[in-house]
Amino acid sequence: MSFPDLFRRPRATGYIFVSGRKADARFLTAKEGDTIRNATRESPWIVVEHALDGVLITDWPGTLWEAEVVDALEPQDHTGNYTRSVAIRLVRRLPAHTLFGPHGEGVAWVAERARALTPEEAETLSEHRAPEAGRLYSKAWLNWKGLSPSRREFTDWEGIIGAGGETPVSPIGRGLSAVFNCVTTRAYELLGDDCMYTDGGPEDDPNLHLVEPWGRAALALCETAMALGAPDLLPADDRAMLTEAWRALTGPGLS
């Protein structure tokens, strides 16, 4: 080891998720060990999140990389747990479902199906969603030890995809929002602006909702993701009820 090496700081490492549909072209053919560098120090920068819980998922599927910061922007001028970078080195490719926790493979399965959902499949999910699904979904949220005391004041968690505040934002990380966003994106591809309707609220910030059957389909898929991604939060009978619509879509097996 040379003398300068004794004083060299270890480089920061973290994670980058690159969506398959909106990927930076430089990542499409990248491999482990490659360095990706911006041409200038202006935005958009390469953002390296230092915890898996903080990785944003704008679309699905995609590629998850562990990355090393080679050249960080200075000053950073932010307070989040991430680094704005001008250059990074790709250390290793990780399974993308790692973002959703130890049972994330099932959540990824749901997200992938949601991203390609057909109107007929949305109808199937809507029709077969169990009447008690919303109550059981709320129960799972309240059984989660990661829910803050202030959030426990709320007992109805039906349709909620993130608790906000500090990470993790749900029992399966950002898996619930990923599934919901996949349904929304798919509905928009097929219906355009007609996929949403407003319900009250000021004109500049209306409450937007998915039209049916897409709204209930999104609920059913988020409930399925909760059951598959956080099986310890509910007994088997409750999980079976949460996945009733999913089984109507995919068949009786969940393996």
Summary of the structure (lengths in Angstrom):
residues: 255
radius of gyration: 20.4
end to end distance: 50.7
largest distance: 69.5
contacts: 770
relative contact order: 0.15
helix: 42%
strand: 17%
